Amino acid sequence: MLSKEENELLCRVGPGTPMGDLIRQYWIPFLPSHDLPTPDCRPVRVRLLGENLVAFRDSEGRVGLLQEHCPHRGASLYWGRNEECGLR
């Protein structure tokens, strides 16, 4: 049986945790592709490993995944415009 400390070590997956850092080294399926049906469609909010993210499909049909909040102004990218191969 695991101790409380061992259980915490294995179950915590947020940013900066040992298991979170390990899991982030691998591909993680996070959204069915039909949720992003066409290029430049509306972004979709995703909560993954304790982080708020925004998924989108750019003008060329590639899927992107970003931190939800803009690093410059802190605004939610969920409300951004999906155009010219990125969220603005």
ChimeraX attribute file (.defattr): number of C-alpha atoms within 10 A of each C-alpha:
attribute: neighborCount
match mode: 1-to-1
recipient: residues
	/A:1	5
	/A:2	8
	/A:3	8
	/A:4	8
	/A:5	9
	/A:6	10
	/A:7	11
	/A:8	13
	/A:9	14
	/A:10	13
	/A:11	13
	/A:12	15
	/A:13	20
	/A:14	16
	/A:15	13
	/A:16	10
	/A:17	15
	/A:18	14
	/A:19	17
	/A:20	18
	/A:21	14
	/A:22	11
	/A:23	14
	/A:24	13
	/A:25	8
	/A:26	8
	/A:27	7
	/A:28	9
	/A:29	7
	/A:30	11
	/A:31	11
	/A:32	8
	/A:33	11
	/A:34	7
	/A:35	14
	/A:36	20
	/A:37	13
	/A:38	16
	/A:39	17
	/A:40	21
	/A:41	17
	/A:42	20
	/A:43	23
	/A:44	18
	/A:45	18
	/A:46	18
	/A:47	12
	/A:48	12
	/A:49	16
	/A:50	11
	/A:51	13
	/A:52	14
	/A:53	20
	/A:54	21
	/A:55	23
	/A:56	27
	/A:57	26
	/A:58	22
	/A:59	16
	/A:60	13
	/A:61	15
	/A:62	14
	/A:63	15
	/A:64	14
	/A:65	15
	/A:66	16
	/A:67	17
	/A:68	21
	/A:69	16
	/A:70	15
	/A:71	10
	/A:72	6
	/A:73	7
	/A:74	9
	/A:75	12
	/A:76	16
	/A:77	22
	/A:78	23
	/A:79	15
	/A:80	14
	/A:81	14
	/A:82	20
	/A:83	15
	/A:84	11
	/A:85	17
	/A:86	17
	/A:87	22
	/A:88	12
